Amino acid sequence: MNRAPHRPRSMRTAILAVALWWLSAGAAGAQTHEFTGRVESVTASQLVVGNRMGDELTFQRSSRTRVRGEKREWKALEPADQVTVHWSFDDNPRQARRVVVLPR
C-alpha cells in the first residue's frame, strides 16, 4: 500500500498557518463599512452624507448600488434624509453599495 509521505507536525502547522493568513487577508480586503448621517446633497451620480461629528463623505453611485428602507430608489433620495451607506475600502472612488434610508 502506497502512503503519502509523512510530514512533520511543524510542517503541517506552517501550511495551515499560511492558508489561514491567506484566507483572512482576502476577507479583510473585501471589508465593508457603514457611514450613517444626513444627506447633504444628491445628484444622479453621487451622494454626500454628513454626520454629527462633522465628517462628510462622498459616495459614487454604481450599477450595483441598491436603495432600501423608507425609500427604494436613488431618485427618491433628497437632502435631510437620514441614511446608512454601506461601502468598501477597496473602492476608489468610494462606491455606495447599499443605501438604507432610515425613518425620520
Protein Blocks (a to p, Z undefined) as FASTA:
>chain_A
ZZdddddfklmmmmmmmmmmmmmmmmmmmpccddddddfbdcfkbccdddfkopacdddd
dfkbccehjbfbfklpcghiacdddddfkbccdddfbdcdddZZ
